[in-house]
Amino acid sequence: MNKPTKRPWAYRRYLLIRGPKHGLPRLLQQTYTTGKRLRHPDLARLMEHPPTTQAPLLFYPGCYLYSPTIIRNTLKILDHIGIPYQTLGGLSYCCGLPHRLQGDTTQADACTARLAAAIIIATPQTIVTSCLECLEALNQIKTQTNAPYEVLHTLELIHRHRHKFPDAHATTPLLIHEPCRLAHSPHLKDTVIALAASLGQPVILLPSSTPSCCHRWNHKDPTTPTHHKKYLATATTYHASLVCPCLTCLEAFQKTTPSAPLHDLIDLFAASLDTKEMTP
């Protein structure tokens, strides 16, 4: 009888401090989050704290609460749109999809149950997230619980309130990256294209046969950096910047090719608000 294949350490390490934990993993999680609170005091109040009051909008960054640039820019956008909101995120409130993608259904179910319970307390009308994995998990919870709230990607919320934003302009053509998980949200693809088109530059879509996986879940795959460079070289061919609607892909590309011409639309619209503030 064959023994079950043991997952590589890179996989197990990634999940070690994500989700509800006990014992040593809990201690490691607390050590990590304490360090992040000290390093980013402006975001500390949001880390690992469930909503304490109700609001129409719930912003759920999940584990990406610890990616401070995208979080600060998203909070800036939410403040500008003006809908009262609460924030729920952190490692202990992981959506569970990373566990499910790696076959750990027990931990995935524990994450889902904890997140669903926190959402019930918040009782939002709308949940917004910037993470495609979280978006998929939230929609699964909504379906399983027959919940009345709607689930939106942050870009969908921006598109809905596009009239509230000043004109933003890209400086190069924009090549749309179509990540794997975008297939679960076909309407989001239309939103990404529409927002990109509003920036005043040509929008380029690659043929659907072009491989677009960022290989983020292929931990320590030695071919990943080469794959990234080849894919990002396509943008150079078109003299374009790559628009990446998936935070997982964005961070994967940035890690292996930090000088690549990459854009996150959330950051571009947040920058347009900064430009407006500086305009006399």
Secondary structure, DSSP 8 states (H G I E B T S, - for coil): --------HHHHHHHHTSSS--HHHHHHHHHHHHHHHHH-TTTGGGTT---SS--SEEEEEEGGGG-HHHHHHHHHHHHHHT--EEEEESGGG--SHHHHHTT-HHHHHHHHHHHHHHHHHH--SEEEES-HHHHHHHHHHHHHHT-SSEEEEHHHHHHHTGGGS-----SS-EEE---GGGGG-HHHHHHHHHHHHTTTS-EEE--TTS-----TTSTT-TTHHHHHHHHHHHHHHTT-EEE---HHHHHHHHHH-TTS-EE-HHHHHHHHHHHHHH--
